[in-house]
Structures are given as C-alpha cells and as structure tokens.
Amino acid sequence: MTVLDILTYPDKFLKKQTTPVENIDGALQTVFDDMAATMYVAPGVGLAAPQVGIGRSFIIYDIAPQDDRHNLHVLINPRIVTSEGEIISENEGCLSVPDFRADVKRAERVLVEGVDREGNPLRFEAEGMLAIVIQHELDHLDGTLFIDQISALKRQIYKRRVKKEMRET
C-alpha cells in the first residue's frame, strides 16, 4: 500500500464536485487500500477521494481506528437521503485544513445510501460521531470544506494565517 499526498487548503481541487463511480475494478480497490493507509498514517477517521486528488464520488472511514484492529468502510456514490436533529460537532478538524479546529453544526442523524467496495447496495442510519464523519466526508464530494460551515470571521482568520504561511515559505 502507498501513502498518498493529502491536498490542503487552498488547493483549488478541493472545491470541485466529484463525478459518480461507474466501474469498481482492481485499480479502484488499490486506491481504497492506499487511501486507508493514508488515513491511518495521518491519522484521521475519514478521507474523501478529492482529498487525495481523485475527482470521483467515494469516501472511506473508520471511526474507531485502534492499532491493528481496523474497521474500514468504503462508501461509493454516497448520498444522504434524510437528516434530522441538530448536533454541534465540537472541535471538528480536517486533514485538508491542517492545524485548525472549530465547532460545526451537523445533523444528529442521517439516512445514507451508497454502494460498498464490492458493489453491494448499502442503506443505513448513522447517528452521533458516525453521522458527523459521513456528513463531513460527503461535503468534500460536493467541494465543501468544513471551514465553509463556520462563521465568516473564523474562516477569514484561518485564510489569513494560511496566506501568511505561504508567503513565508
């Protein structure tokens, strides 16, 4: 498995919408495995295809990665069918928005549809941490970063810091 480079803000690729996956082949299975290696090394609990420069509609996640006992999930062409309730995702972060955390409003429960890595249809309800991770990763598929969900003031502070760091390098 290969550890991939994770794109970070302000990379313009992160703002692009993805296209559906048409064919689940061996090459795509390798990408899933490479993304998993990348996510675990980072470390993170979710990773969307655009974060590694792939413009296709799929995510991986493991909300409880513990040492060697991984429980990786692959969700292809996912969509949220319904959502309800509201929860504050406290101190949410993102591998593509390094060194920044913020509180984000998310739905408390979501009904999700998609396909697993073998092409089997999936339909399940997620709540709590799993719902937050799925919403966060699906936002990436639409070209939305979690900083797009926070106040304009906090977003501007982060953007200024990134611009300053880019000038200094």
C-alpha positions in Angstrom: 0.0 0.0 0.0 1.1 3.5 -0.8 0.6 6.5 1.4 -0.8 9.3 -0.8 -0.4 13.0 -0.5 -3.3 14.8 1.1 -4.3 18.1 -0.6 -4.6 21.0 1.7 -6.4 24.3 1.6 -6.2 26.5 -0.6 -5.7 23.8 -3.3 -8.5 24.5 -5.8 -9.1 20.8 -6.5 -10.8 20.6 -3.1 -13.6 22.9 -4.3 -14.5 20.7 -7.3 -17.6 18.5 -7.3 -17.0 14.8 -7.9 -18.4 12.5 -10.6 -20.0 9.2 -9.8 -18.0 5.9 -9.9 -19.1 3.8 -12.9 -16.9 0.8 -12.5 -15.4 -0.8 -9.4 -12.3 -2.6 -10.7 -9.0 -3.8 -9.3 -7.4 -0.4 -9.8 -10.1 1.3 -7.7 -9.6 -1.4 -5.0 -5.9 -0.4 -4.8 -7.0 3.2 -4.4 -9.2 2.3 -1.5 -6.3 0.5 0.2 -3.9 3.3 -0.5 -6.4 5.8 0.9 -6.8 3.7 4.0 -3.1 3.6 4.6 -3.0 7.3 4.2 -5.9 7.9 6.6 -4.4 5.7 9.3 -0.9 7.3 9.0 -2.3 10.9 9.0 -4.1 9.9 11.5 -7.7 10.5 10.6 -11.1 8.9 10.8 -12.3 9.6 7.3 -11.0 10.5 3.9 -12.7 11.5 0.7 -11.4 10.9 -2.8 -10.9 14.7 -3.6 -8.6 15.0 -0.6 -6.1 12.8 -2.5 -6.7 14.4 -5.9 -9.3 12.0 -7.2 -12.5 13.6 -8.6 -14.7 10.6 -8.0 -17.5 10.1 -5.6 -16.3 7.8 -2.8 -15.2 8.0 0.8 -13.5 5.8 3.4 -13.9 5.9 7.1 -13.1 4.2 10.4 -14.5 6.0 13.4 -12.6 3.8 15.9 -9.2 3.0 14.4 -7.3 1.1 17.1 -3.9 -0.1 16.4 -4.2 -3.2 14.2 -7.9 -3.7 14.7 -9.2 -1.6 11.8 -12.8 -1.5 10.8 -12.6 0.2 7.4 -15.7 1.2 5.5 -15.8 2.2 1.8 -18.8 4.1 0.6 -19.2 4.7 -3.1 -21.6 7.2 -4.7 -23.0 8.0 -1.3 -25.9 10.3 -0.6 -27.8 11.5 2.4 -31.5 10.6 1.9 -32.8 12.2 5.0 -31.4 14.0 8.0 -32.9 15.1 11.3 -31.9 16.8 14.5 -29.0 19.1 15.1 -25.8 18.5 16.9 -22.7 20.6 17.4 -19.6 18.8 16.2 -17.2 20.1 18.8 -13.6 20.8 17.8 -14.1 19.3 14.3 -10.9 19.1 12.2 -9.9 18.1 8.7 -6.8 16.5 7.2 -7.1 19.1 4.3 -7.4 22.0 6.7 -4.4 21.4 9.0 -3.9 23.0 12.4 -7.4 24.3 12.6 -10.4 23.1 14.6 -13.9 24.6 15.0 -17.4 23.8 16.2 -19.7 22.9 13.2 -23.5 22.4 13.2 -24.4 19.0 11.8 -27.5 16.8 11.6 -27.8 14.4 14.5 -29.0 11.5 12.4 -28.7 10.8 8.7 -30.0 8.0 6.4 -27.3 7.2 3.9 -27.4 5.3 0.6 -24.5 4.1 -1.5 -22.5 1.1 -2.6 -19.8 -0.8 -0.7 -16.4 -1.7 -2.3 -17.9 -5.0 -3.7 -20.7 -3.1 -5.4 -23.4 -4.1 -2.9 -26.1 -1.6 -2.2 -26.0 0.0 1.2 -28.7 1.9 3.1 -28.2 2.6 6.8 -28.9 5.1 9.5 -26.0 6.9 11.2 -26.0 9.0 14.3 -23.6 10.7 16.6 -19.9 10.5 15.6 -20.6 8.3 12.5 -23.2 10.8 11.3 -20.7 13.7 11.7 -17.9 11.9 9.9 -20.2 10.9 7.0 -21.5 14.5 6.6 -18.0 15.9 6.7 -16.7 13.5 4.1 -19.7 13.9 1.8 -19.2 17.6 1.9 -15.8 17.0 0.3 -17.6 15.3 -2.6 -19.5 18.5 -3.2 -16.4 20.7 -3.0 -17.2 22.0 0.5 -14.7 22.2 3.3 -15.7 22.3 7.0 -14.4 25.9 7.2 -17.2 26.8 4.7 -19.6 25.8 7.5 -18.2 28.1 10.2 -18.6 31.9 10.8 -17.1 34.3 8.3 -14.8 35.8 10.9 -13.3 32.4 12.0 -12.9 31.5 8.3 -11.1 34.8 7.5 -8.7 34.3 10.4 -7.8 30.9 9.1 -7.4 32.1 5.5 -5.2 35.0 6.6 -3.0 32.6 8.6 -2.6 30.3 5.6 -1.7 33.2 3.2 0.9 34.5 5.7 2.4 31.0 6.0 2.5 30.6 2.2 4.3 34.0 1.8 6.9 32.9 4.4 7.8 29.7 2.6 
